Amino acid sequence: MRFKVHNGTVSNGDASLCNTCRHSTIIRGRTLDEEIVQCQAVAMRVTQVTFKVTSCSAYSDERLPTYMQMMEEAWILQPGSKKRPLGFVRGRDLREEELASVMANLRNQTDE
C-alpha cells in the first residue's frame, strides 16, 4: 500500500522558485557559492533572499504569459458600427481607448 503525503517535509533537491520567478534577479559567480538572489515582489522594494525558496505567495512564473500578454494575443469580438463591421480583432490591434473599454467590461462582468 502506498501513501502520498501532501504539504509534508520539503525536499532539498528541488530548485528554488526564484529561478523561474519574474520578480527575482539572480546574479551568479564562477563558483556555486557565489550567488546573489534579490526579490522585488516583497513590499515593493528589493529584498535579498539568502535561502532556497520552496513556497512563495508572490510567485509569478516567468515561463507563463502575463495577463496583458494574453490580452494582446487574444481575439476580441467587436460589435459592428458605422466605421467598422462586426468581427474579431487582435488585442494588440485595438486602440488604447478601445482596450480600456474592453478591460472595464471584463472587470464589470467579474464583479457581478
N, C-alpha and C positions, 0 to 999 in steps of 0.2 A: 504494500500500500504506500502511495506517495502523497506527501503533504506539500502544499505551497503556502508559504508564509508571506503575507503582504505587509509592507512597511516594517520589515524586520531589520536586522543589522545590515548596514550599508557595506557593500563590497569595496575594498580599497583598489581593486584592479580597474574599476570603471574610470573613464576620462572625466575631467571636470566639466561641468556645464558651461563654464566660462569659455571653453574652446569654441563653442558654436553659438554663443550669445551675441546679439548685435549691440549690447550695451557695454561689452568688455573690450579692453585694449590689452593685448598680451605682447610683452617685449621679452625676447629670449636672447641669451648669450651663447657662447660657444659650448659651455658645459651644461649638464642637466639642472644643476642647482642655480644657474643664472637665469632667473625668470622673474619678471615683474608683471603682476596682474592688477589692472585697475578697472573698477566698475563705475559706470556713470549713471546707473539706474537708482542708486541709493540716495535719497534725499536731494536729488538734482545737483549733486556735486561728485567729484571724483573721490572714490574710496579705494585704498589699496587692500587687496584680498590676499591673505597670507596662507590660505589653506585650500584644499581641493573641495570645490563646491559640488554637492550631490543633490541639493534641492534648493530652489530659489523662487519666491513668489513673483519676482520681476523678470524672470527668464523669458527671453524672446528669441526664438530660434532663427538665426540669420539665413538658414537654408530654406526657410519658407517665406513666401512673399508677404509684405506688409499689406494692410487693408487698402492703402492708397495705390499700391502696385496692382492689386487685384482689381480695383475700380478702373484703373487706366486700361486694363486688358479686357474688361467686361463689355458685353454688348448690352446697350441700354435701349429699351423701346421708347422712342419719342413719338408723342401724339402728332397727328398731322396739323399743319397750319397753312396760312396763305402763302408763306415763304417756302415751306418745306413739306414734302409728302410724309405720310406715316411710314415708319420703318425703324430699323435698328441702327444705332450709331455706336462706335467705339467710345469708351470713356475718355480716352486721350484726345479725341477729336471734338469734344464738347468745349464750348467757350466757358470761361471762368464762371460767369453768372449762371449758365445752364447747369454746370457741375454743382454749384452751390445749391441750386434749386433741387436737384436730384438728391443730394445729401440731406437736405432739410426734409424732403418727403420720406426718405428712409428712416430718419430719426422719429418722425411723427408716427410712422407705422409701427415701430418697435415700442413706442410709448403706450400705444393702445392696448 
